[in-house]
Amino acid sequence: MHEQTPAAPEEPAADQSVDGPAPLSTPASTPVSASVSASPPTLFDWEFATDPYPAYAWLREHAPVHRTTLPSGVEAWLVTRYADARQALADQRLSKNPAHHEGSAHAKGRTGIPGERKAELMTHLLNIDPPDHTRLRRLVSKAFTPRRVAEFIPRVQELTDHLIDQFCEKGEADLIHEFAFPLPIYAICEMLGVPREDQDDFRDWAGMMIRHAGGPRGGVARAVKQIRSYLVELIRRKRDDLGDDLISGLIRASDHGEHLTENEAAAMCFVLLFAGFETTINLIGNGTYALLQNPDQRERLQASLAAGETDLLETGIEELLRYDGPVEMATWRYATEPLTLGGQDIPVGDPVLVVLAAADRDPERFDEPDTLDLARSDNQHLGYGHGIHYCVGAPLARLEGQTALAELLTRLPDLELAVDPSELRWRGGLIMRGLRTLPVRFTPSPAPQTRKAL
């Protein structure tokens, strides 16, 4: 990484959705227990994007598997109860392959990531089923073993310290632009093996993808095309100079008979970048906001960190994933045969969206689900999915989230919101849930002079 961290793109935010409404500027509110009314809620409007939890409470109570028309025109089923969600995530009759939707006579609208088809990036873990999924996941899982992630701890710590050093003397910052956005970008670039002199380009492309998400598909598609071209060229270059990074590992596997095509390798790297950085942006942003809105929990965690303890930090990350997690809905699934889910008959070809945010607030599964409790022990949340499509990068995301929150609360102990919560802006969309900005203020502190350059 360069010594001076470059300015963030104009509108970085945390939203992977490609079918949601345009970016929103609406009053934000801390999720609270829903007052369930007798009338169906309005979905996908401004109020919903700001605080979807009351609507999800209504759906859990009255229509737990609910057919709706998305803003893109796609008709899909929303699954909101925990038991149904867990079943759907592991149901092999629900395919990840979009061909099962496109081949349906009543299919409407486009699903998936804009531009991935034209860029020949369709063959990745979010779009395929066994046996191809099993083969590719086995390869990439080698990069996210507990040992490999543990080896990456010092580098994540260096990146975190370096980013905080850039704004700690100012006494104010936008934690999305200046911290939550760049940290996972640089981390996943290093794990992939992207040279440091090229990482700022990745940061720009990632900013384009986020900036245009939820709006016209063309902006995201252009960034996807640029990333694909770069990855193909990088893979070719690395064949002559293999290292200890993920791309080199994929090349070695291909050379040893794993039959990994160039398109598969590029698609694999692309989805790790695309899925990996956005979830971590939102984990850090949503998690910090939740702690600022729950000062008793924040003070409890600070006291634990000051005592040199880690247990509350570890359980706390899991609770933040459950309470207001980075992934609102699991990525697309399509019925390959007629099935019944939550009492509803799902026709062949219909898209199914498992609403993780709703399932993780289900009172049938979690005691006081609308309460943030960092010490919650019974916490089998679905924040990173379930079954064979469980997030392969979850160990790295947890590491980044724990490191980021620990350093923020330790180095900036009086951190507070710099605006009224009603001024915060949330991204509209389907898949991801996150803040566009998170302005904070704190007592300025000098950056260490002995920190080595990155």
C-alpha positions in Angstrom: 0.0 0.0 0.0 1.2 3.5 -0.7 2.3 5.6 2.3 -0.6 8.1 1.7 -3.9 6.4 1.5 -5.7 7.9 -1.5 -9.0 9.6 -1.1 -12.1 7.4 -1.3 -14.3 7.4 -4.4 -17.0 10.0 -4.5 -19.8 7.8 -3.2 -18.5 4.6 -1.6 -21.2 2.8 0.3 -22.1 -0.7 1.3 -24.6 -2.3 -0.9 -24.3 -5.3 -3.2 -27.8 -5.2 -4.4 -28.4 -4.9 -8.2 -32.2 -4.7 -8.1 -33.0 -2.3 -5.4 -34.2 1.3 -5.6 -32.0 4.3 -6.2 -29.7 5.5 -3.3 -31.7 6.9 -0.5 -31.4 9.9 1.9 -33.9 9.2 4.6 -34.0 9.3 8.4 -32.2 6.4 10.0 -33.4 4.6 13.0 -32.1 2.0 15.3 -34.0 -1.3 14.7 -36.5 -1.8 17.4 -39.2 -4.3 18.2 -41.9 -4.1 15.6 -45.5 -3.1 16.3 -47.2 -5.6 14.1 -50.2 -4.1 12.3 -53.1 -5.8 10.6 -52.2 -4.3 7.1 -49.4 -5.6 4.9 -46.2 -3.4 5.0 -44.9 -1.5 2.1 -41.6 -3.0 0.9 -38.6 -1.4 -0.8 -39.6 2.2 -0.2 -37.4 4.8 1.7 -38.8 3.9 5.1 -38.2 0.2 4.6 -34.6 0.7 3.5 -33.9 2.8 6.6 -35.5 0.3 9.0 -36.8 -3.0 7.5 -37.3 -4.8 10.8 -40.9 -3.8 11.5 -41.9 -5.0 8.0 -40.1 -8.2 8.5 -41.8 -8.8 11.8 -45.2 -8.4 10.0 -44.1 -10.9 7.3 -42.9 -13.4 9.9 -46.3 -13.2 11.7 -48.6 -13.1 8.7 -46.8 -14.2 5.5 -43.6 -16.0 6.4 -43.0 -17.1 2.8 -44.3 -14.1 0.8 -44.4 -13.6 -3.0 -43.6 -10.0 -4.0 -42.5 -8.0 -7.0 -39.1 -6.5 -6.6 -38.2 -3.0 -7.8 -36.5 -4.6 -10.9 -39.8 -6.3 -11.9 -38.6 -9.7 -10.8 -41.2 -11.7 -8.9 -39.6 -13.6 -6.0 -40.5 -15.3 -2.7 -39.2 -13.8 0.6 -38.5 -16.3 3.4 -38.5 -14.6 6.8 -38.8 -17.2 9.6 -35.6 -18.7 11.0 -36.7 -22.4 10.6 -37.8 -21.9 7.0 -34.7 -19.9 6.2 -32.4 -22.5 7.5 -34.2 -25.2 5.5 -34.1 -23.1 2.3 -30.4 -22.4 2.6 -29.6 -26.1 2.7 -32.3 -27.3 0.3 -30.7 -28.9 -2.8 -33.9 -28.3 -4.8 -33.1 -24.6 -4.6 -30.3 -24.1 -7.2 -27.9 -21.2 -7.4 -27.7 -21.4 -11.2 -29.7 -18.5 -12.8 -30.4 -20.7 -15.8 -33.2 -22.3 -13.8 -34.9 -18.9 -13.7 -34.2 -17.8 -17.2 -35.6 -21.1 -18.6 -38.9 -20.5 -16.8 -41.9 -19.4 -18.9 -42.9 -16.8 -16.4 -39.4 -15.4 -15.6 -39.3 -11.6 -15.3 -36.4 -9.2 -15.1 -32.7 -9.8 -14.6 -31.1 -11.3 -11.5 -27.5 -11.5 -10.4 -24.5 -9.1 -10.8 -24.7 -6.7 -13.7 -22.1 -7.4 -16.4 -21.0 -10.8 -15.1 -22.4 -12.6 -18.1 -20.8 -10.4 -20.8 -17.6 -10.5 -18.9 -17.6 -14.3 -18.8 -17.6 -14.3 -14.9 -20.6 -16.5 -14.3 -18.8 -19.6 -13.1 -18.3 -18.6 -9.5 -19.5 -19.9 -6.1 -22.6 -17.8 -6.1 -23.9 -19.1 -9.4 -23.1 -22.9 -9.4 -24.2 -26.1 -7.8 -22.4 -29.4 -7.0 -20.3 -31.0 -8.4 -18.7 -27.8 -9.9 -19.4 -25.9 -6.7 -17.7 -28.7 -4.6 -14.6 -28.7 -6.8 -14.2 -24.9 -6.9 -15.0 -24.4 -3.2 -12.4 -27.0 -2.2 -9.8 -25.0 -4.1 -10.6 -21.6 -2.6 -11.1 -23.0 0.9 -7.4 -23.6 1.1 -6.9 -19.9 1.3 -9.2 -19.4 4.3 -8.1 -22.1 6.7 -7.7 -21.1 10.3 -4.0 -21.3 9.9 -3.9 -19.0 6.8 -6.2 -16.5 8.5 -4.1 -16.5 11.6 -1.0 -15.8 9.6 -2.8 -12.8 8.1 -3.5 -11.2 11.6 -0.4 -9.0 11.7 -1.2 -7.6 8.2 -4.8 -6.8 9.1 -3.5 -5.1 12.2 -1.0 -3.0 10.2 -3.7 -2.0 7.7 -6.1 -1.0 10.5 -3.5 1.0 12.3 -2.4 2.8 9.2 -6.0 3.8 8.3 -6.7 5.1 11.7 -3.4 7.0 11.7 -4.7 9.0 8.7 -7.5 10.6 10.6 -6.9 10.3 14.3 -5.3 13.7 14.5 -8.3 15.4 12.9 -10.8 14.6 15.6 -13.4 13.7 13.0 -13.9 11.2 10.2 -16.3 9.4 8.0 -15.8 5.9 9.0 -17.3 4.4 5.8 -15.1 6.4 3.4 -11.9 6.6 5.4 -11.9 3.2 7.3 -14.6 0.6 6.6 -14.3 0.9 2.9 -10.5 0.7 2.3 -9.7 -1.9 5.0 -11.3 -4.9 3.3 -10.3 -3.8 -0.2 -6.6 -3.8 0.7 -6.9 -7.0 2.7 -8.6 -9.1 0.0 -6.2 -7.6 -2.6 -3.2 -8.8 -0.6 -4.8 -12.2 -0.1 -5.4 -12.5 -3.8 -1.9 -11.4 -4.6 -2.7 -8.1 -6.3 0.6 -6.0 -6.4 0.5 -3.1 -4.1 1.0 -0.6 -6.9 -2.3 -1.9 -8.5 -4.4 -1.9 -5.3 -5.6 1.6 -5.7 -7.1 0.7 -9.1 -9.1 -2.0 -7.3 -10.2 0.5 -4.8 -11.5 2.8 -7.6 -13.3 -0.1 -9.3 -14.9 -1.2 -6.1 -16.1 2.3 -5.5 -17.7 2.3 -8.9 -19.5 -1.0 -8.2 -20.8 0.3 -4.9 -21.6 3.8 -6.1 -23.8 2.5 -8.9 -25.4 -0.4 -7.0 -29.1 -0.1 -6.7 -29.3 2.2 -9.7 -28.7 1.7 -13.4 -26.9 -1.6 -14.1 -24.4 0.0 -16.6 -22.1 1.6 -14.0 -21.6 -1.7 -12.2 -21.1 -3.5 -15.5 -18.3 -1.2 -16.6 -16.4 -1.8 -13.3 -17.0 -5.5 -13.7 -15.5 -5.5 -17.2 -12.4 -3.6 -16.0 -11.9 -5.9 -13.1 -12.2 -9.0 -15.3 -9.7 -7.6 -17.8 -7.2 -6.9 -15.1 -7.6 -10.3 -13.4 -7.1 -12.2 -16.6 -3.9 -10.4 -17.3 -2.7 -10.8 -13.6 -3.4 -14.6 -13.8 -1.2 -14.8 -16.9 1.6 -12.8 -15.3 1.5 -14.9 -12.2 2.0 -18.1 -14.2 5.6 -16.9 -14.6 6.1 -15.8 -11.0 4.1 -17.9 -8.6 3.9 -16.7 -5.0 2.1 -17.7 -1.8 -1.2 -15.9 -2.6 -4.6 -17.2 -3.6 -4.3 -16.6 -7.3 -1.0 -18.5 -7.4 -2.7 -21.3 -5.4 -5.4 -21.5 -8.0 -2.9 -21.6 -10.8 -1.0 -24.4 -9.1 -4.2 -26.4 -8.6 -5.0 -26.0 -12.3 -1.5 -27.1 -13.3 -1.9 -30.2 -11.1 -5.0 -31.5 -12.8 -7.9 -29.6 -11.1 -9.1 -28.5 -14.5 -9.6 -24.8 -13.5 -10.2 -22.8 -16.7 -9.1 -19.2 -17.1 -12.7 -18.0 -16.9 -13.2 -20.0 -13.7 -10.1 -18.6 -12.1 -11.0 -15.0 -13.0 -14.6 -15.5 -11.8 -13.4 -17.0 -8.6 -11.1 -14.1 -7.9 -13.8 -11.6 -8.9 -16.5 -13.0 -6.6 -14.1 -13.2 -3.6 -13.3 -9.5 -4.2 -17.0 -8.5 -4.8 -18.5 -10.5 -2.0 -15.7 -10.2 0.5 -15.2 -6.4 0.7 -18.8 -5.4 0.9 -19.8 -7.7 3.7 -16.9 -6.4 5.8 -17.6 -2.7 5.0 -21.1 -3.2 6.4 -20.0 -5.3 9.3 -17.7 -2.5 10.5 -20.2 0.3 9.6 -23.3 -1.3 11.0 -21.5 -2.7 14.0 -19.9 0.6 15.0 -23.3 2.4 14.6 -25.1 -0.3 16.7 -22.5 0.2 19.5 -22.8 4.0 19.4 -26.6 3.6 19.7 -26.2 1.1 22.6 -23.8 2.9 24.9 -24.1 0.3 27.7 -22.9 -2.4 25.4 -20.2 -0.3 23.9 -18.9 0.6 27.4 -19.0 -3.0 28.4 -16.9 -4.0 25.4 -14.4 -1.2 26.0 -13.9 -2.3 29.6 -13.3 -5.9 28.4 -10.8 -4.7 25.9 -9.0 -2.6 28.4 -8.7 -5.6 30.7 -7.0 -7.5 27.8 -9.9 -9.9 27.3 -11.1 -11.2 24.0 -14.2 -13.3 24.8 -16.7 -10.4 24.7 -15.2 -9.2 21.4 -15.6 -12.6 19.8 -19.2 -13.1 21.0 -19.9 -9.4 20.2 -19.0 -9.8 16.6 -21.5 -12.7 16.3 -24.2 -10.6 17.9 -23.5 -7.6 15.6 -23.8 -10.0 12.7 -27.2 -11.2 14.0 -28.6 -7.8 15.2 -28.0 -5.7 12.1 -25.8 -7.8 9.9 -24.2 -6.8 6.6 -26.1 -9.2 4.4 -29.9 -8.5 4.5 -30.8 -11.3 2.0 -28.9 -14.4 0.9 -28.1 -14.4 -2.8 -30.5 -15.7 -5.4 -31.9 -19.3 -5.4 -34.2 -20.9 -8.0 -36.6 -23.8 -7.6 -35.6 -26.7 -9.8 -38.7 -28.7 -9.0 -42.0 -27.9 -7.2 -41.6 -27.6 -3.5 -43.4 -26.5 -0.4 -41.7 -24.0 2.0 -43.4 -22.6 5.1 -46.7 -23.8 3.8 -46.4 -22.2 0.4 -46.0 -24.0 -2.9 -43.1 -22.7 -4.9 -43.3 -23.3 -8.7 -40.3 -24.4 -10.8 -38.1 -21.6 -11.8 -39.3 -19.1 -9.2 -36.6 -17.1 -7.4 -36.3 -17.5 -3.7 -34.6 -14.9 -1.4 -33.9 -15.9 2.1 -34.1 -12.8 4.3 -31.3 -13.3 6.8 -32.1 -10.1 8.6 -35.6 -11.3 9.3 -34.6 -14.8 10.3 -32.0 -13.5 12.8 -34.7 -11.4 14.5 -37.1 -14.3 14.8 -38.5 -14.5 18.4 -39.2 -18.2 17.9 -35.4 -18.7 17.8 -33.8 -15.9 19.7 -34.7 -14.5 23.2 -35.4 -10.7 23.0 -34.2 -10.6 19.4 -34.5 -6.8 19.1 -32.0 -6.3 22.0 -28.3 -6.0 21.4 -26.5 -8.3 23.8 -22.8 -8.7 23.1 -22.5 -11.6 25.5 -25.3 -13.6 23.8 -24.2 -17.2 23.9 -26.9 -19.1 22.1 -26.4 -17.3 18.8 -26.5 -19.6 15.8 -27.3 -16.7 13.5 -27.5 -17.0 9.7 -25.5 -13.9 9.0 -23.0 -15.8 6.8 -25.5 -18.3 5.5 -25.8 -22.0 6.1 -25.1 -25.3 4.3 -22.7 -25.8 1.4 -22.9 -22.1 0.4 -21.8 -20.8 3.8 -19.5 -17.8 3.3 -16.1 -19.2 2.5 -14.5 -15.9 3.6 -16.2 -15.6 7.0 -13.0 -16.3 9.0 -11.3 -13.3 7.3 -14.3 -11.1 7.7 -14.5 -11.9 11.4 -10.8 -11.1 11.8 -11.2 -7.8 10.1 -14.4 -6.9 12.0 -12.8 -7.8 15.4 -9.6 -5.9 14.7 -11.4 -2.8 13.3 -13.8 -2.5 16.3 -11.2 -3.2 18.9 -8.8 -0.6 17.5 -11.5 2.1 17.1 -12.8 1.6 20.6 -9.3 1.5 22.1 -7.6 4.3 20.2 -10.7 6.6 20.0 -12.4 5.9 23.3 -14.8 8.8 23.2 -16.0 8.1 19.6 -19.5 9.5 19.0 -21.8 10.3 16.1 -21.1 13.7 14.5 -24.7 14.1 13.2 -28.1 13.3 14.4 -29.1 9.7 13.5 -31.9 11.1 11.3 -29.2 12.5 9.0 -27.6 9.2 8.2 -28.2 7.7 4.8 -28.7 4.0 4.1 -28.3 2.3 0.8 -31.4 1.0 -0.8 -31.3 -2.5 -2.3 -31.8 -6.2 -1.8 -28.8 -8.2 -0.8 -26.7 -5.9 1.3 -27.6 -3.6 4.2 -25.3 -0.7 5.1 -24.7 3.0 5.7 -23.6 5.3 3.0 -21.7 7.5 5.5 -20.9 7.4 9.2 -19.6 10.8 10.3 -18.0 10.6 13.8 -16.0 12.8 16.1 -13.5 12.2 18.9 -10.7 13.7 20.8 -7.8 14.1 18.4 -4.7 12.0 19.2 -1.3 12.0 17.5 -0.4 9.2 15.1 2.6 7.1 16.3 5.8 8.4 14.7 7.5 5.0 14.7 4.9 3.2 12.6 6.6 1.6 9.6 5.5 2.5 6.1 3.2 0.1 4.4 
